[in-house]
Amino acid sequence: MFLTRLISGIALLIVVILTIYGGGLFLFIPLLVISLIGMKELYRALSMKGRQTRTMLLEGTGYLGAVLVYLSVWMGVDQYGMMAMAASLILLLFVYVFRYPQFTANQVMGVFFAIFYVAVMLSFLYSARCLPRGRELGALIFFCSWGCDTCAYAVGMLIGKHKMAPVLSPKKSVEGAVGGVTGAALLGGIFAAFTGAPVWAYALICSLGALVSMVGDLAASAIKRNCGIKDYGTLIPGHGGILDRFDSVIITAPIIYYLAKYLI
């Protein structure tokens, strides 16, 4: 199990490095595909099963909304993003109203949540790549989220005593959280030193991003608890689904994008 997890983790890291380095369509298309798969996993968790004819129309409208969001990001005009979200909601309401009572309000809200939670949030990775120092910032998102996870796990295993969220995630500790934030800040500072970026800025961005990434991790766990599942999927051997591996990246990407935009 460990070997499988290690191999798939290395393969995933290579893909991440290549897509961020390439930028443009090399990042845009994989990110869109990942978002659609992540939405599918969330639909499945929320019992929005696409195999059943009665929900395929609603799911399909959600995927169309995600495509509209990414097209707005590709065009690079901020107000287009709001237009895409508004259009997505209007399309969902059309389906809801004219197929009533085939779908419930909870299903419609679940689909709209999936568009924002997965597609919109992950699209900030592409937006960060488009900023000055975009390659560095794209890498910084993963340094921050995955680095925080690793450091928090290591410190928690060594000295963790005080539970951070005992009901939701009994294994996570306050000591681990402090270690995760500190480790992410150090990684950001070291990365900045090697790339010639402002050390203080990257360290600050990573520390704040790490704080938020832990919320993203816990939020994904809370959704799984509510839905009664262990993993979102099995796409990544040893890790689970897209949302299992990108849960912290999802919420870290927009934070780092905005911090970098105004601090660097």
C-alpha positions in Angstrom: 0.0 0.0 0.0 2.8 2.4 0.9 4.7 1.6 -2.3 1.5 2.1 -4.4 0.9 5.4 -2.7 4.5 6.5 -3.2 4.6 5.6 -6.9 1.3 7.3 -7.7 2.3 10.3 -5.6 5.6 10.7 -7.6 3.7 10.3 -10.9 1.2 12.9 -9.8 4.0 15.3 -8.8 5.7 14.9 -12.2 2.4 15.8 -14.0 1.9 18.8 -11.7 5.4 20.1 -12.4 5.1 19.6 -16.2 1.7 21.3 -16.5 2.7 24.3 -14.3 6.0 24.7 -16.2 4.2 24.5 -19.6 1.3 26.8 -18.6 -1.2 27.9 -21.2 -3.3 25.0 -22.6 -0.9 22.5 -21.0 -2.3 23.6 -17.7 -5.7 24.9 -18.7 -7.0 21.6 -20.2 -5.8 19.2 -17.5 -7.1 21.6 -14.8 -10.6 21.7 -16.5 -10.6 17.9 -16.8 -9.6 17.6 -13.1 -12.3 20.0 -12.1 -15.0 18.0 -14.0 -13.8 14.7 -12.5 -13.8 16.4 -9.0 -17.4 17.6 -9.6 -18.3 14.0 -10.6 -16.9 12.7 -7.4 -18.8 15.3 -5.4 -22.0 14.5 -7.2 -21.5 10.8 -6.4 -20.9 11.7 -2.7 -24.0 13.8 -2.6 -25.9 10.9 -4.3 -26.2 12.7 -7.6 -25.6 9.6 -9.6 -25.2 10.4 -13.3 -26.0 6.8 -14.2 -29.6 7.5 -13.4 -31.4 9.2 -16.2 -33.3 11.4 -13.9 -30.2 13.3 -12.7 -28.0 13.3 -15.9 -29.6 16.6 -17.1 -28.9 18.4 -13.8 -25.3 17.0 -13.7 -24.7 18.0 -17.3 -25.9 21.5 -16.6 -23.3 21.7 -13.8 -20.5 20.5 -16.1 -21.6 23.2 -18.6 -21.4 25.8 -15.8 -17.8 24.6 -15.1 -16.9 25.0 -18.7 -18.3 28.5 -18.8 -16.3 29.4 -15.7 -13.1 28.2 -17.3 -13.8 30.0 -20.5 -14.2 33.2 -18.5 -10.8 32.5 -16.8 -9.2 31.9 -20.2 -10.4 35.2 -21.4 -8.9 36.9 -18.4 -11.6 39.4 -17.6 -12.7 39.3 -14.0 -16.4 40.3 -14.6 -16.7 37.4 -17.0 -16.3 35.1 -14.0 -19.3 36.6 -12.3 -21.3 36.4 -15.6 -20.4 32.7 -15.9 -21.6 32.0 -12.3 -24.8 33.9 -12.9 -25.4 32.1 -16.2 -24.7 28.7 -14.4 -27.3 29.5 -11.8 -29.9 30.7 -14.3 -29.4 27.5 -16.4 -29.8 25.4 -13.2 -33.0 27.2 -12.3 -34.3 26.7 -15.9 -33.8 22.9 -15.4 -35.3 23.0 -11.9 -38.4 24.9 -13.0 -39.2 23.3 -16.3 -38.5 19.7 -15.0 -40.3 20.3 -11.7 -40.8 18.1 -9.6 -38.1 15.9 -11.1 -35.3 17.6 -9.1 -35.2 18.9 -5.5 -33.9 22.2 -4.3 -31.2 20.4 -2.4 -30.0 18.8 -5.6 -29.9 22.1 -7.5 -28.0 23.7 -4.6 -25.6 20.8 -4.5 -24.8 21.1 -8.2 -24.2 24.9 -7.9 -22.0 24.3 -4.8 -19.9 21.8 -6.9 -19.4 24.4 -9.6 -18.0 26.9 -7.1 -16.2 24.6 -4.7 -14.4 22.6 -7.4 -14.3 24.4 -10.7 -14.1 28.1 -9.5 -11.7 27.4 -6.7 -9.3 25.2 -8.8 -9.4 27.7 -11.7 -7.4 30.1 -9.5 -4.4 27.8 -10.1 -4.5 28.8 -13.7 -5.0 32.5 -12.8 -2.0 32.3 -10.5 0.1 30.9 -13.3 -0.9 33.9 -15.5 0.6 36.4 -13.0 4.2 37.6 -13.0 6.3 34.8 -11.6 3.5 32.5 -12.5 5.5 29.3 -12.6 6.8 30.0 -9.1 3.3 30.8 -7.8 1.8 27.7 -9.3 4.5 25.6 -7.5 4.0 27.7 -4.4 0.3 26.6 -4.2 1.4 22.9 -4.0 4.4 23.7 -1.7 2.0 25.3 0.6 -0.9 22.8 0.6 1.0 19.5 0.3 4.0 20.8 2.3 1.7 21.8 5.1 0.0 18.3 5.0 3.4 16.5 5.2 4.8 18.7 8.0 1.6 18.6 10.0 1.6 14.8 9.8 5.2 14.5 10.8 5.0 16.8 13.7 1.7 15.4 14.8 3.0 11.9 14.9 6.1 13.0 16.9 4.7 15.3 19.5 1.0 15.7 18.8 -1.1 15.7 22.1 -3.9 18.2 21.9 -6.7 17.4 19.4 -7.6 20.1 17.0 -10.9 18.7 15.8 -11.6 15.7 18.0 -15.0 14.8 16.5 -14.2 15.5 12.9 -10.6 14.3 12.6 -9.3 12.7 15.9 -5.8 12.2 14.5 -5.1 15.9 13.8 -3.4 17.8 16.6 -2.8 21.5 17.5 1.0 20.7 17.5 0.7 19.2 14.0 -1.1 22.3 12.8 1.6 24.6 14.2 4.2 22.3 12.6 2.3 22.4 9.2 2.2 26.2 9.2 5.8 26.6 10.2 6.9 24.0 7.7 5.0 25.7 4.9 6.5 29.0 5.8 10.0 27.6 5.8 9.4 25.8 2.4 8.1 29.1 1.0 11.2 31.0 2.3 13.6 28.4 1.0 11.9 28.4 -2.4 12.1 32.2 -2.5 15.8 32.2 -1.7 16.4 29.8 -4.6 14.3 31.7 -7.1 15.3 35.3 -6.1 11.8 36.2 -4.9 11.1 38.2 -1.7 11.7 35.7 1.1 9.4 37.5 3.6 6.5 37.6 1.0 6.7 33.9 0.1 7.1 32.8 3.7 4.0 35.0 4.7 2.0 33.8 1.8 2.7 30.1 2.6 2.0 30.5 6.3 -1.4 32.1 5.6 -2.1 29.7 2.9 -1.3 26.8 5.2 -3.7 28.0 7.8 -6.5 28.0 5.2 -5.4 24.7 3.6 -6.1 22.9 6.9 -9.7 24.2 6.8 -10.0 22.9 3.3 -8.8 19.5 4.4 -11.2 19.4 7.3 -14.1 20.6 5.2 -13.5 17.8 2.7 -13.5 15.4 5.6 -16.7 16.8 7.0 -18.4 16.4 3.6 -17.3 12.7 3.5 -18.5 12.2 7.1 -21.9 13.7 6.2 -22.2 11.5 3.1 -21.0 8.4 4.9 -18.0 7.6 2.6 -14.3 7.0 3.2 -12.9 8.4 0.0 -14.3 10.4 -2.9 -13.0 8.0 -5.5 -10.2 5.5 -6.5 -8.6 7.4 -9.5 -5.3 7.9 -7.7 -4.1 4.6 -6.3 -3.3 4.8 -2.6 -4.7 8.4 -2.3 -8.3 8.1 -3.4 -10.0 10.5 -5.7 -9.2 13.9 -7.1 -10.9 15.6 -4.2 -9.0 13.4 -1.7 -5.7 14.7 -3.1 -6.7 18.2 -4.0 -8.9 19.1 -1.0 -6.3 21.5 0.4 -5.2 22.8 -3.0 -8.8 23.8 -3.8 -9.0 26.3 -1.0 -5.3 27.4 -1.0 -5.2 28.4 -4.7 -7.4 31.5 -4.4 -5.8 32.6 -1.2 -2.3 32.5 -2.7 -3.5 34.1 -5.9 -4.8 37.2 -4.2 -2.0 37.4 -1.7 0.6 37.2 -4.5 -1.3 39.7 -6.6 -1.2 42.4 -3.9 2.0 41.5 -2.0 4.5 40.8 -4.8 
